[in-house]
Amino acid sequence: CRPMGSIAYALALVATGRADAAITLTGGSEWDVAAGVLLVEESGGTVTDARGRRLRFNQADLRLHGTIAAGSHTDPLLIAAMKGLDQPIA
């Protein structure tokens, strides 16, 4: 794991296979990720919000609730673990 400073850049790395996954739990705006989401999805990967829901664009509220991207070859166990990160720790 390493901080990238840019979710758009991190999504591009996932799309090209240079990173297995990218995650941010801090929201953001849809325009920050829209192009990167397209890149990841067109390369065979998946992108969801922090709760595992598919991102929807052009909504009344432009803020996202985290972004989790996984490349087409990312281990499903890693994806499942990332989607559980927004849950409170008991």
PyMOL Python script that loads the backbone (N, CA, C, O; Angstrom):
from pymol import cmd

cmd.read_pdbstr("""\
ATOM      1  N   CYS A   1       0.838  -1.177   0.000  1.00  0.00           N
ATOM      2  CA  CYS A   1       0.000   0.000   0.000  1.00  0.00           C
ATOM      3  C   CYS A   1       0.880   1.236   0.000  1.00  0.00           C
ATOM      4  O   CYS A   1       1.903   1.296   0.682  1.00  0.00           O
ATOM      5  N   ARG A   2       0.460   2.213  -0.776  1.00  0.00           N
ATOM      6  CA  ARG A   2       1.151   3.504  -0.740  1.00  0.00           C
ATOM      7  C   ARG A   2       0.193   4.606  -1.189  1.00  0.00           C
ATOM      8  O   ARG A   2      -0.601   4.413  -2.110  1.00  0.00           O
ATOM      9  N   PRO A   3       0.275   5.749  -0.536  1.00  0.00           N
ATOM     10  CA  PRO A   3      -0.579   6.871  -0.932  1.00  0.00           C
ATOM     11  C   PRO A   3      -0.146   7.415  -2.292  1.00  0.00           C
ATOM     12  O   PRO A   3       1.046   7.527  -2.579  1.00  0.00           O
ATOM     13  N   MET A   4      -1.124   7.748  -3.113  1.00  0.00           N
ATOM     14  CA  MET A   4      -0.844   8.249  -4.456  1.00  0.00           C
ATOM     15  C   MET A   4      -1.048   9.752  -4.560  1.00  0.00           C
ATOM     16  O   MET A   4      -0.398  10.406  -5.375  1.00  0.00           O
ATOM     17  N   GLY A   5      -1.934  10.307  -3.754  1.00  0.00           N
ATOM     18  CA  GLY A   5      -2.225  11.729  -3.826  1.00  0.00           C
ATOM     19  C   GLY A   5      -3.289  12.077  -4.849  1.00  0.00           C
ATOM     20  O   GLY A   5      -3.836  13.179  -4.825  1.00  0.00           O
ATOM     21  N   SER A   6      -3.588  11.151  -5.745  1.00  0.00           N
ATOM     22  CA  SER A   6      -4.591  11.406  -6.781  1.00  0.00           C
ATOM     23  C   SER A   6      -5.348  10.124  -7.063  1.00  0.00           C
ATOM     24  O   SER A   6      -4.757   9.143  -7.515  1.00  0.00           O
ATOM     25  N   ILE A   7      -6.645  10.116  -6.804  1.00  0.00           N
ATOM     26  CA  ILE A   7      -7.436   8.928  -7.097  1.00  0.00           C
ATOM     27  C   ILE A   7      -7.514   8.697  -8.600  1.00  0.00           C
ATOM     28  O   ILE A   7      -7.579   7.547  -9.037  1.00  0.00           O
ATOM     29  N   ALA A   8      -7.510   9.748  -9.395  1.00  0.00           N
ATOM     30  CA  ALA A   8      -7.555   9.585 -10.847  1.00  0.00           C
ATOM     31  C   ALA A   8      -6.312   8.844 -11.340  1.00  0.00           C
ATOM     32  O   ALA A   8      -6.411   7.952 -12.183  1.00  0.00           O
ATOM     33  N   TYR A   9      -5.141   9.214 -10.815  1.00  0.00           N
ATOM     34  CA  TYR A   9      -3.897   8.534 -11.189  1.00  0.00           C
ATOM     35  C   TYR A   9      -3.925   7.084 -10.715  1.00  0.00           C
ATOM     36  O   TYR A   9      -3.512   6.185 -11.448  1.00  0.00           O
ATOM     37  N   ALA A  10      -4.404   6.852  -9.505  1.00  0.00           N
ATOM     38  CA  ALA A  10      -4.480   5.493  -8.972  1.00  0.00           C
ATOM     39  C   ALA A  10      -5.402   4.631  -9.833  1.00  0.00           C
ATOM     40  O   ALA A  10      -5.095   3.466 -10.084  1.00  0.00           O
ATOM     41  N   LEU A  11      -6.515   5.179 -10.284  1.00  0.00           N
ATOM     42  CA  LEU A  11      -7.427   4.433 -11.154  1.00  0.00           C
ATOM     43  C   LEU A  11      -6.759   4.092 -12.485  1.00  0.00           C
ATOM     44  O   LEU A  11      -6.952   3.000 -13.020  1.00  0.00           O
ATOM     45  N   ALA A  12      -5.978   5.024 -13.013  1.00  0.00           N
ATOM     46  CA  ALA A  12      -5.258   4.755 -14.260  1.00  0.00           C
ATOM     47  C   ALA A  12      -4.247   3.620 -14.067  1.00  0.00           C
ATOM     48  O   ALA A  12      -4.068   2.793 -14.961  1.00  0.00           O
ATOM     49  N   LEU A  13      -3.591   3.577 -12.911  1.00  0.00           N
ATOM     50  CA  LEU A  13      -2.650   2.492 -12.627  1.00  0.00           C
ATOM     51  C   LEU A  13      -3.368   1.144 -12.559  1.00  0.00           C
ATOM     52  O   LEU A  13      -2.846   0.139 -13.040  1.00  0.00           O
ATOM     53  N   VAL A  14      -4.552   1.120 -11.972  1.00  0.00           N
ATOM     54  CA  VAL A  14      -5.337  -0.115 -11.922  1.00  0.00           C
ATOM     55  C   VAL A  14      -5.732  -0.535 -13.333  1.00  0.00           C
ATOM     56  O   VAL A  14      -5.633  -1.712 -13.680  1.00  0.00           O
ATOM     57  N   ALA A  15      -6.173   0.404 -14.136  1.00  0.00           N
ATOM     58  CA  ALA A  15      -6.607   0.094 -15.503  1.00  0.00           C
ATOM     59  C   ALA A  15      -5.478  -0.489 -16.341  1.00  0.00           C
ATOM     60  O   ALA A  15      -5.715  -1.352 -17.185  1.00  0.00           O
ATOM     61  N   THR A  16      -4.252  -0.025 -16.115  1.00  0.00           N
ATOM     62  CA  THR A  16      -3.120  -0.522 -16.904  1.00  0.00           C
ATOM     63  C   THR A  16      -2.486  -1.771 -16.317  1.00  0.00           C
ATOM     64  O   THR A  16      -1.594  -2.358 -16.930  1.00  0.00           O
ATOM     65  N   GLY A  17      -2.936  -2.188 -15.133  1.00  0.00           N
ATOM     66  CA  GLY A  17      -2.367  -3.364 -14.498  1.00  0.00           C
ATOM     67  C   GLY A  17      -1.132  -3.082 -13.667  1.00  0.00           C
ATOM     68  O   GLY A  17      -0.512  -4.014 -13.153  1.00  0.00           O
ATOM     69  N   ARG A  18      -0.760  -1.822 -13.524  1.00  0.00           N
ATOM     70  CA  ARG A  18       0.418  -1.468 -12.717  1.00  0.00           C
ATOM     71  C   ARG A  18       0.101  -1.431 -11.229  1.00  0.00           C
ATOM     72  O   ARG A  18       1.010  -1.351 -10.402  1.00  0.00           O
ATOM     73  N   ALA A  19      -1.191  -1.488 -10.880  1.00  0.00           N
ATOM     74  CA  ALA A  19      -1.633  -1.597  -9.489  1.00  0.00           C
ATOM     75  C   ALA A  19      -2.783  -2.596  -9.462  1.00  0.00           C
ATOM     76  O   ALA A  19      -3.585  -2.662 -10.394  1.00  0.00           O
ATOM     77  N   ASP A  20      -2.853  -3.373  -8.381  1.00  0.00           N
ATOM     78  CA  ASP A  20      -3.941  -4.346  -8.250  1.00  0.00           C
ATOM     79  C   ASP A  20      -5.256  -3.689  -7.891  1.00  0.00           C
ATOM     80  O   ASP A  20      -6.321  -4.123  -8.332  1.00  0.00           O
ATOM     81  N   ALA A  21      -5.177  -2.633  -7.083  1.00  0.00           N
ATOM     82  CA  ALA A  21      -6.400  -2.004  -6.586  1.00  0.00           C
ATOM     83  C   ALA A  21      -6.104  -0.580  -6.160  1.00  0.00           C
ATOM     84  O   ALA A  21      -4.949  -0.197  -5.972  1.00  0.00           O
ATOM     85  N   ALA A  22      -7.169   0.200  -6.012  1.00  0.00           N
ATOM     86  CA  ALA A  22      -7.082   1.568  -5.497  1.00  0.00           C
ATOM     87  C   ALA A  22      -8.270   1.776  -4.576  1.00  0.00           C
ATOM     88  O   ALA A  22      -9.367   1.279  -4.831  1.00  0.00           O
ATOM     89  N   ILE A  23      -8.038   2.514  -3.504  1.00  0.00           N
ATOM     90  CA  ILE A  23      -9.112   2.738  -2.549  1.00  0.00           C
ATOM     91  C   ILE A  23      -9.001   4.119  -1.933  1.00  0.00           C
ATOM     92  O   ILE A  23      -7.908   4.587  -1.615  1.00  0.00           O
ATOM     93  N   THR A  24     -10.138   4.761  -1.770  1.00  0.00           N
ATOM     94  CA  THR A  24     -10.262   5.963  -0.964  1.00  0.00           C
ATOM     95  C   THR A  24     -11.603   5.885  -0.258  1.00  0.00           C
ATOM     96  O   THR A  24     -12.624   5.582  -0.876  1.00  0.00           O
ATOM     97  N   LEU A  25     -11.595   6.157   1.016  1.00  0.00           N
ATOM     98  CA  LEU A  25     -12.830   6.109   1.797  1.00  0.00           C
ATOM     99  C   LEU A  25     -13.358   7.497   2.102  1.00  0.00           C
ATOM    100  O   LEU A  25     -14.350   7.646   2.816  1.00  0.00           O
ATOM    101  N   THR A  26     -12.692   8.523   1.557  1.00  0.00           N
ATOM    102  CA  THR A  26     -12.992   9.898   1.952  1.00  0.00           C
ATOM    103  C   THR A  26     -13.895  10.644   0.990  1.00  0.00           C
ATOM    104  O   THR A  26     -13.837  11.873   0.930  1.00  0.00           O
ATOM    105  N   GLY A  27     -14.703   9.963   0.260  1.00  0.00           N
ATOM    106  CA  GLY A  27     -15.646  10.671  -0.595  1.00  0.00           C
ATOM    107  C   GLY A  27     -15.005  11.214  -1.848  1.00  0.00           C
ATOM    108  O   GLY A  27     -14.361  10.477  -2.595  1.00  0.00           O
ATOM    109  N   GLY A  28     -15.176  12.484  -2.079  1.00  0.00           N
ATOM    110  CA  GLY A  28     -14.714  13.098  -3.313  1.00  0.00           C
ATOM    111  C   GLY A  28     -15.896  13.419  -4.190  1.00  0.00           C
ATOM    112  O   GLY A  28     -17.045  13.163  -3.829  1.00  0.00           O
ATOM    113  N   SER A  29     -15.612  13.972  -5.325  1.00  0.00           N
ATOM    114  CA  SER A  29     -16.654  14.340  -6.285  1.00  0.00           C
ATOM    115  C   SER A  29     -16.590  13.438  -7.493  1.00  0.00           C
ATOM    116  O   SER A  29     -15.532  12.912  -7.839  1.00  0.00           O
ATOM    117  N   GLU A  30     -17.723  13.263  -8.128  1.00  0.00           N
ATOM    118  CA  GLU A  30     -17.764  12.346  -9.267  1.00  0.00           C
ATOM    119  C   GLU A  30     -16.835  12.765 -10.396  1.00  0.00           C
ATOM    120  O   GLU A  30     -16.313  11.907 -11.109  1.00  0.00           O
ATOM    121  N   TRP A  31     -16.619  14.061 -10.576  1.00  0.00           N
ATOM    122  CA  TRP A  31     -15.739  14.478 -11.668  1.00  0.00           C
ATOM    123  C   TRP A  31     -14.287  14.104 -11.389  1.00  0.00           C
ATOM    124  O   TRP A  31     -13.472  14.090 -12.311  1.00  0.00           O
ATOM    125  N   ASP A  32     -13.943  13.797 -10.126  1.00  0.00           N
ATOM    126  CA  ASP A  32     -12.593  13.370  -9.803  1.00  0.00           C
ATOM    127  C   ASP A  32     -12.305  11.950 -10.282  1.00  0.00           C
ATOM    128  O   ASP A  32     -11.146  11.592 -10.490  1.00  0.00           O
ATOM    129  N   VAL A  33     -13.339  11.143 -10.458  1.00  0.00           N
ATOM    130  CA  VAL A  33     -13.125   9.734 -10.778  1.00  0.00           C
ATOM    131  C   VAL A  33     -13.763   9.265 -12.084  1.00  0.00           C
ATOM    132  O   VAL A  33     -13.467   8.160 -12.537  1.00  0.00           O
ATOM    133  N   ALA A  34     -14.610  10.053 -12.689  1.00  0.00           N
ATOM    134  CA  ALA A  34     -15.396   9.583 -13.841  1.00  0.00           C
ATOM    135  C   ALA A  34     -14.533   8.990 -14.950  1.00  0.00           C
ATOM    136  O   ALA A  34     -14.820   7.890 -15.421  1.00  0.00           O
ATOM    137  N   ALA A  35     -13.498   9.679 -15.371  1.00  0.00           N
ATOM    138  CA  ALA A  35     -12.652   9.166 -16.452  1.00  0.00           C
ATOM    139  C   ALA A  35     -11.910   7.910 -16.015  1.00  0.00           C
ATOM    140  O   ALA A  35     -11.789   6.957 -16.785  1.00  0.00           O
ATOM    141  N   GLY A  36     -11.412   7.907 -14.776  1.00  0.00           N
ATOM    142  CA  GLY A  36     -10.702   6.743 -14.273  1.00  0.00           C
ATOM    143  C   GLY A  36     -11.596   5.522 -14.147  1.00  0.00           C
ATOM    144  O   GLY A  36     -11.162   4.401 -14.408  1.00  0.00           O
ATOM    145  N   VAL A  37     -12.845   5.735 -13.747  1.00  0.00           N
ATOM    146  CA  VAL A  37     -13.802   4.628 -13.659  1.00  0.00           C
ATOM    147  C   VAL A  37     -13.996   4.005 -15.040  1.00  0.00           C
ATOM    148  O   VAL A  37     -14.018   2.782 -15.171  1.00  0.00           O
ATOM    149  N   LEU A  38     -14.133   4.828 -16.052  1.00  0.00           N
ATOM    150  CA  LEU A  38     -14.282   4.318 -17.415  1.00  0.00           C
ATOM    151  C   LEU A  38     -13.064   3.496 -17.823  1.00  0.00           C
ATOM    152  O   LEU A  38     -13.207   2.422 -18.408  1.00  0.00           O
ATOM    153  N   LEU A  39     -11.864   3.995 -17.518  1.00  0.00           N
ATOM    154  CA  LEU A  39     -10.648   3.257 -17.854  1.00  0.00           C
ATOM    155  C   LEU A  39     -10.618   1.887 -17.183  1.00  0.00           C
ATOM    156  O   LEU A  39     -10.328   0.878 -17.826  1.00  0.00           O
ATOM    157  N   VAL A  40     -10.919   1.859 -15.888  1.00  0.00           N
ATOM    158  CA  VAL A  40     -10.888   0.590 -15.148  1.00  0.00           C
ATOM    159  C   VAL A  40     -11.925  -0.378 -15.700  1.00  0.00           C
ATOM    160  O   VAL A  40     -11.617  -1.545 -15.944  1.00  0.00           O
ATOM    161  N   GLU A  41     -13.144   0.095 -15.896  1.00  0.00           N
ATOM    162  CA  GLU A  41     -14.201  -0.793 -16.384  1.00  0.00           C
ATOM    163  C   GLU A  41     -13.917  -1.298 -17.793  1.00  0.00           C
ATOM    164  O   GLU A  41     -14.178  -2.463 -18.092  1.00  0.00           O
ATOM    165  N   GLU A  42     -13.393  -0.455 -18.651  1.00  0.00           N
ATOM    166  CA  GLU A  42     -13.081  -0.887 -20.014  1.00  0.00           C
ATOM    167  C   GLU A  42     -11.912  -1.872 -20.046  1.00  0.00           C
ATOM    168  O   GLU A  42     -11.780  -2.644 -20.997  1.00  0.00           O
ATOM    169  N   SER A  43     -11.069  -1.851 -19.019  1.00  0.00           N
ATOM    170  CA  SER A  43      -9.957  -2.801 -18.967  1.00  0.00           C
ATOM    171  C   SER A  43     -10.369  -4.119 -18.305  1.00  0.00           C
ATOM    172  O   SER A  43      -9.550  -5.027 -18.168  1.00  0.00           O
ATOM    173  N   GLY A  44     -11.641  -4.223 -17.894  1.00  0.00           N
ATOM    174  CA  GLY A  44     -12.148  -5.456 -17.308  1.00  0.00           C
ATOM    175  C   GLY A  44     -12.222  -5.438 -15.797  1.00  0.00           C
ATOM    176  O   GLY A  44     -12.623  -6.431 -15.191  1.00  0.00           O
ATOM    177  N   GLY A  45     -11.847  -4.335 -15.175  1.00  0.00           N
ATOM    178  CA  GLY A  45     -11.894  -4.220 -13.721  1.00  0.00           C
ATOM    179  C   GLY A  45     -13.249  -3.742 -13.240  1.00  0.00           C
ATOM    180  O   GLY A  45     -14.179  -3.557 -14.026  1.00  0.00           O
ATOM    181  N   THR A  46     -13.343  -3.546 -11.932  1.00  0.00           N
ATOM    182  CA  THR A  46     -14.591  -3.086 -11.329  1.00  0.00           C
ATOM    183  C   THR A  46     -14.321  -1.894 -10.424  1.00  0.00           C
ATOM    184  O   THR A  46     -13.238  -1.757  -9.855  1.00  0.00           O
ATOM    185  N   VAL A  47     -15.329  -1.033 -10.303  1.00  0.00           N
ATOM    186  CA  VAL A  47     -15.246   0.120  -9.413  1.00  0.00           C
ATOM    187  C   VAL A  47     -16.577   0.231  -8.680  1.00  0.00           C
ATOM    188  O   VAL A  47     -17.643   0.180  -9.292  1.00  0.00           O
ATOM    189  N   THR A  48     -16.500   0.384  -7.348  1.00  0.00           N
ATOM    190  CA  THR A  48     -17.694   0.563  -6.528  1.00  0.00           C
ATOM    191  C   THR A  48     -17.441   1.669  -5.517  1.00  0.00           C
ATOM    192  O   THR A  48     -16.334   2.198  -5.422  1.00  0.00           O
ATOM    193  N   ASP A  49     -18.477   2.010  -4.764  1.00  0.00           N
ATOM    194  CA  ASP A  49     -18.251   2.902  -3.628  1.00  0.00           C
ATOM    195  C   ASP A  49     -17.733   2.057  -2.465  1.00  0.00           C
ATOM    196  O   ASP A  49     -17.550   0.849  -2.614  1.00  0.00           O
ATOM    197  N   ALA A  50     -17.502   2.667  -1.332  1.00  0.00           N
ATOM    198  CA  ALA A  50     -16.915   1.957  -0.198  1.00  0.00           C
ATOM    199  C   ALA A  50     -17.832   0.883   0.371  1.00  0.00           C
ATOM    200  O   ALA A  50     -17.382   0.020   1.125  1.00  0.00           O
ATOM    201  N   ARG A  51     -19.102   0.926   0.020  1.00  0.00           N
ATOM    202  CA  ARG A  51     -20.051  -0.090   0.496  1.00  0.00           C
ATOM    203  C   ARG A  51     -20.289  -1.186  -0.534  1.00  0.00           C
ATOM    204  O   ARG A  51     -21.121  -2.069  -0.328  1.00  0.00           O
ATOM    205  N   GLY A  52     -19.560  -1.127  -1.638  1.00  0.00           N
ATOM    206  CA  GLY A  52     -19.688  -2.165  -2.658  1.00  0.00           C
ATOM    207  C   GLY A  52     -20.752  -1.909  -3.695  1.00  0.00           C
ATOM    208  O   GLY A  52     -21.060  -2.790  -4.498  1.00  0.00           O
ATOM    209  N   ARG A  53     -21.322  -0.714  -3.693  1.00  0.00           N
ATOM    210  CA  ARG A  53     -22.361  -0.382  -4.680  1.00  0.00           C
ATOM    211  C   ARG A  53     -21.728   0.242  -5.924  1.00  0.00           C
ATOM    212  O   ARG A  53     -20.762   1.000  -5.831  1.00  0.00           O
ATOM    213  N   ARG A  54     -22.277  -0.081  -7.064  1.00  0.00           N
ATOM    214  CA  ARG A  54     -21.799   0.497  -8.320  1.00  0.00           C
ATOM    215  C   ARG A  54     -21.965   2.016  -8.280  1.00  0.00           C
ATOM    216  O   ARG A  54     -22.972   2.528  -7.791  1.00  0.00           O
ATOM    217  N   LEU A  55     -20.964   2.729  -8.801  1.00  0.00           N
ATOM    218  CA  LEU A  55     -21.050   4.193  -8.828  1.00  0.00           C
ATOM    219  C   LEU A  55     -22.081   4.631  -9.849  1.00  0.00           C
ATOM    220  O   LEU A  55     -22.182   4.062 -10.936  1.00  0.00           O
ATOM    221  N   ARG A  56     -22.851   5.658  -9.481  1.00  0.00           N
ATOM    222  CA  ARG A  56     -23.836   6.249 -10.384  1.00  0.00           C
ATOM    223  C   ARG A  56     -23.490   7.719 -10.533  1.00  0.00           C
ATOM    224  O   ARG A  56     -23.293   8.423  -9.543  1.00  0.00           O
ATOM    225  N   PHE A  57     -23.418   8.173 -11.761  1.00  0.00           N
ATOM    226  CA  PHE A  57     -23.037   9.548 -12.050  1.00  0.00           C
ATOM    227  C   PHE A  57     -24.255  10.389 -12.415  1.00  0.00           C
ATOM    228  O   PHE A  57     -25.333   9.869 -12.704  1.00  0.00           O
ATOM    229  N   ASN A  58     -24.049  11.718 -12.392  1.00  0.00           N
ATOM    230  CA  ASN A  58     -25.094  12.692 -12.735  1.00  0.00           C
ATOM    231  C   ASN A  58     -26.273  12.635 -11.776  1.00  0.00           C
ATOM    232  O   ASN A  58     -27.426  12.779 -12.183  1.00  0.00           O
ATOM    233  N   GLN A  59     -25.973  12.423 -10.495  1.00  0.00           N
ATOM    234  CA  GLN A  59     -26.995  12.432  -9.459  1.00  0.00           C
ATOM    235  C   GLN A  59     -27.102  13.846  -8.893  1.00  0.00           C
ATOM    236  O   GLN A  59     -26.238  14.685  -9.149  1.00  0.00           O
ATOM    237  N   ALA A  60     -28.142  14.107  -8.138  1.00  0.00           N
ATOM    238  CA  ALA A  60     -28.312  15.429  -7.521  1.00  0.00           C
ATOM    239  C   ALA A  60     -27.156  15.738  -6.569  1.00  0.00           C
ATOM    240  O   ALA A  60     -26.684  16.873  -6.499  1.00  0.00           O
ATOM    241  N   ASP A  61     -26.706  14.713  -5.839  1.00  0.00           N
ATOM    242  CA  ASP A  61     -25.565  14.866  -4.937  1.00  0.00           C
ATOM    243  C   ASP A  61     -24.324  14.342  -5.665  1.00  0.00           C
ATOM    244  O   ASP A  61     -24.225  13.142  -5.921  1.00  0.00           O
ATOM    245  N   LEU A  62     -23.388  15.214  -5.997  1.00  0.00           N
ATOM    246  CA  LEU A  62     -22.212  14.840  -6.780  1.00  0.00           C
ATOM    247  C   LEU A  62     -21.110  14.207  -5.947  1.00  0.00           C
ATOM    248  O   LEU A  62     -20.105  13.755  -6.495  1.00  0.00           O
ATOM    249  N   ARG A  63     -21.282  14.167  -4.627  1.00  0.00           N
ATOM    250  CA  ARG A  63     -20.254  13.588  -3.761  1.00  0.00           C
ATOM    251  C   ARG A  63     -20.340  12.067  -3.761  1.00  0.00           C
ATOM    252  O   ARG A  63     -21.427  11.491  -3.773  1.00  0.00           O
ATOM    253  N   LEU A  64     -19.193  11.442  -3.749  1.00  0.00           N
ATOM    254  CA  LEU A  64     -19.126   9.986  -3.678  1.00  0.00           C
ATOM    255  C   LEU A  64     -18.861   9.562  -2.239  1.00  0.00           C
ATOM    256  O   LEU A  64     -18.363  10.342  -1.428  1.00  0.00           O
ATOM    257  N   HIS A  65     -19.194   8.339  -1.944  1.00  0.00           N
ATOM    258  CA  HIS A  65     -18.964   7.789  -0.614  1.00  0.00           C
ATOM    259  C   HIS A  65     -17.850   6.756  -0.704  1.00  0.00           C
ATOM    260  O   HIS A  65     -18.058   5.566  -0.471  1.00  0.00           O
ATOM    261  N   GLY A  66     -16.667   7.242  -1.046  1.00  0.00           N
ATOM    262  CA  GLY A  66     -15.516   6.369  -1.215  1.00  0.00           C
ATOM    263  C   GLY A  66     -15.487   5.741  -2.588  1.00  0.00           C
ATOM    264  O   GLY A  66     -16.497   5.706  -3.291  1.00  0.00           O
ATOM    265  N   THR A  67     -14.324   5.247  -2.966  1.00  0.00           N
ATOM    266  CA  THR A  67     -14.152   4.593  -4.253  1.00  0.00           C
ATOM    267  C   THR A  67     -13.214   3.410  -4.066  1.00  0.00           C
ATOM    268  O   THR A  67     -12.130   3.552  -3.501  1.00  0.00           O
ATOM    269  N   ILE A  68     -13.634   2.241  -4.542  1.00  0.00           N
ATOM    270  CA  ILE A  68     -12.809   1.043  -4.518  1.00  0.00           C
ATOM    271  C   ILE A  68     -12.732   0.515  -5.940  1.00  0.00           C
ATOM    272  O   ILE A  68     -13.751   0.212  -6.561  1.00  0.00           O
ATOM    273  N   ALA A  69     -11.512   0.409  -6.446  1.00  0.00           N
ATOM    274  CA  ALA A  69     -11.305  -0.106  -7.793  1.00  0.00           C
ATOM    275  C   ALA A  69     -10.418  -1.343  -7.718  1.00  0.00           C
ATOM    276  O   ALA A  69      -9.470  -1.393  -6.935  1.00  0.00           O
ATOM    277  N   ALA A  70     -10.729  -2.323  -8.527  1.00  0.00           N
ATOM    278  CA  ALA A  70      -9.938  -3.539  -8.588  1.00  0.00           C
ATOM    279  C   ALA A  70      -9.720  -3.912 -10.044  1.00  0.00           C
ATOM    280  O   ALA A  70     -10.635  -3.836 -10.864  1.00  0.00           O
ATOM    281  N   GLY A  71      -8.503  -4.313 -10.351  1.00  0.00           N
ATOM    282  CA  GLY A  71      -8.188  -4.750 -11.704  1.00  0.00           C
ATOM    283  C   GLY A  71      -8.833  -6.092 -12.008  1.00  0.00           C
ATOM    284  O   GLY A  71      -9.338  -6.764 -11.110  1.00  0.00           O
ATOM    285  N   SER A  72      -8.813  -6.472 -13.260  1.00  0.00           N
ATOM    286  CA  SER A  72      -9.474  -7.707 -13.684  1.00  0.00           C
ATOM    287  C   SER A  72      -8.843  -8.955 -13.073  1.00  0.00           C
ATOM    288  O   SER A  72      -9.496  -9.996 -13.006  1.00  0.00           O
ATOM    289  N   HIS A  73      -7.598  -8.877 -12.629  1.00  0.00           N
ATOM    290  CA  HIS A  73      -6.920 -10.039 -12.053  1.00  0.00           C
ATOM    291  C   HIS A  73      -6.724  -9.929 -10.540  1.00  0.00           C
ATOM    292  O   HIS A  73      -5.958 -10.700  -9.961  1.00  0.00           O
ATOM    293  N   THR A  74      -7.395  -8.995  -9.904  1.00  0.00           N
ATOM    294  CA  THR A  74      -7.249  -8.806  -8.463  1.00  0.00           C
ATOM    295  C   THR A  74      -7.940  -9.939  -7.716  1.00  0.00           C
ATOM    296  O   THR A  74      -9.045 -10.347  -8.072  1.00  0.00           O
ATOM    297  N   ASP A  75      -7.288 -10.435  -6.691  1.00  0.00           N
ATOM    298  CA  ASP A  75      -7.810 -11.531  -5.880  1.00  0.00           C
ATOM    299  C   ASP A  75      -9.149 -11.120  -5.257  1.00  0.00           C
ATOM    300  O   ASP A  75      -9.238 -10.061  -4.637  1.00  0.00           O
ATOM    301  N   PRO A  76     -10.185 -11.940  -5.414  1.00  0.00           N
ATOM    302  CA  PRO A  76     -11.502 -11.615  -4.840  1.00  0.00           C
ATOM    303  C   PRO A  76     -11.471 -11.418  -3.324  1.00  0.00           C
ATOM    304  O   PRO A  76     -12.276 -10.655  -2.790  1.00  0.00           O
ATOM    305  N   LEU A  77     -10.559 -12.091  -2.623  1.00  0.00           N
ATOM    306  CA  LEU A  77     -10.463 -11.906  -1.176  1.00  0.00           C
ATOM    307  C   LEU A  77      -9.995 -10.497  -0.826  1.00  0.00           C
ATOM    308  O   LEU A  77     -10.447  -9.925   0.166  1.00  0.00           O
ATOM    309  N   LEU A  78      -9.094  -9.932  -1.632  1.00  0.00           N
ATOM    310  CA  LEU A  78      -8.649  -8.554  -1.416  1.00  0.00           C
ATOM    311  C   LEU A  78      -9.805  -7.593  -1.637  1.00  0.00           C
ATOM    312  O   LEU A  78      -9.986  -6.650  -0.866  1.00  0.00           O
ATOM    313  N   ILE A  79     -10.578  -7.822  -2.670  1.00  0.00           N
ATOM    314  CA  ILE A  79     -11.724  -6.967  -2.963  1.00  0.00           C
ATOM    315  C   ILE A  79     -12.724  -7.011  -1.811  1.00  0.00           C
ATOM    316  O   ILE A  79     -13.225  -5.969  -1.387  1.00  0.00           O
ATOM    317  N   ALA A  80     -13.018  -8.199  -1.304  1.00  0.00           N
ATOM    318  CA  ALA A  80     -13.959  -8.345  -0.193  1.00  0.00           C
ATOM    319  C   ALA A  80     -13.429  -7.631   1.048  1.00  0.00           C
ATOM    320  O   ALA A  80     -14.201  -6.990   1.761  1.00  0.00           O
ATOM    321  N   ALA A  81     -12.140  -7.727   1.316  1.00  0.00           N
ATOM    322  CA  ALA A  81     -11.562  -7.070   2.485  1.00  0.00           C
ATOM    323  C   ALA A  81     -11.659  -5.559   2.357  1.00  0.00           C
ATOM    324  O   ALA A  81     -11.956  -4.878   3.338  1.00  0.00           O
ATOM    325  N   MET A  82     -11.413  -5.018   1.161  1.00  0.00           N
ATOM    326  CA  MET A  82     -11.492  -3.574   0.957  1.00  0.00           C
ATOM    327  C   MET A  82     -12.912  -3.068   1.158  1.00  0.00           C
ATOM    328  O   MET A  82     -13.107  -1.984   1.709  1.00  0.00           O
ATOM    329  N   LYS A  83     -13.895  -3.826   0.725  1.00  0.00           N
ATOM    330  CA  LYS A  83     -15.281  -3.388   0.841  1.00  0.00           C
ATOM    331  C   LYS A  83     -15.752  -3.395   2.284  1.00  0.00           C
ATOM    332  O   LYS A  83     -16.760  -2.759   2.593  1.00  0.00           O
ATOM    333  N   GLY A  84     -15.069  -4.080   3.169  1.00  0.00           N
ATOM    334  CA  GLY A  84     -15.421  -4.081   4.578  1.00  0.00           C
ATOM    335  C   GLY A  84     -14.766  -2.979   5.375  1.00  0.00           C
ATOM    336  O   GLY A  84     -15.020  -2.856   6.574  1.00  0.00           O
ATOM    337  N   LEU A  85     -13.921  -2.166   4.741  1.00  0.00           N
ATOM    338  CA  LEU A  85     -13.185  -1.135   5.460  1.00  0.00           C
ATOM    339  C   LEU A  85     -14.046   0.002   5.981  1.00  0.00           C
ATOM    340  O   LEU A  85     -13.642   0.690   6.919  1.00  0.00           O
ATOM    341  N   ASP A  86     -15.217   0.219   5.404  1.00  0.00           N
ATOM    342  CA  ASP A  86     -16.050   1.328   5.875  1.00  0.00           C
ATOM    343  C   ASP A  86     -16.909   0.927   7.068  1.00  0.00           C
ATOM    344  O   ASP A  86     -17.647   1.758   7.597  1.00  0.00           O
ATOM    345  N   GLN A  87     -16.829  -0.324   7.501  1.00  0.00           N
ATOM    346  CA  GLN A  87     -17.590  -0.783   8.650  1.00  0.00           C
ATOM    347  C   GLN A  87     -16.897  -0.378   9.945  1.00  0.00           C
ATOM    348  O   GLN A  87     -15.668  -0.410  10.008  1.00  0.00           O
ATOM    349  N   PRO A  88     -17.638  -0.002  10.969  1.00  0.00           N
ATOM    350  CA  PRO A  88     -17.020   0.362  12.237  1.00  0.00           C
ATOM    351  C   PRO A  88     -16.290  -0.829  12.847  1.00  0.00           C
ATOM    352  O   PRO A  88     -16.730  -1.971  12.715  1.00  0.00           O
ATOM    353  N   ILE A  89     -15.193  -0.561  13.503  1.00  0.00           N
ATOM    354  CA  ILE A  89     -14.428  -1.600  14.170  1.00  0.00           C
ATOM    355  C   ILE A  89     -14.974  -1.765  15.591  1.00  0.00           C
ATOM    356  O   ILE A  89     -15.047  -0.792  16.341  1.00  0.00           O
ATOM    357  N   ALA A  90     -15.353  -2.977  15.961  1.00  0.00           N
ATOM    358  CA  ALA A  90     -15.943  -3.232  17.285  1.00  0.00           C
ATOM    359  C   ALA A  90     -14.874  -3.281  18.363  1.00  0.00           C
ATOM    360  O   ALA A  90     -15.188  -3.485  19.535  1.00  0.00           O
TER     361      ALA A  90
END
""", "prot")
cmd.dss("prot")
cmd.show_as("cartoon", "prot")
cmd.util.cbc("prot")
cmd.orient("prot")
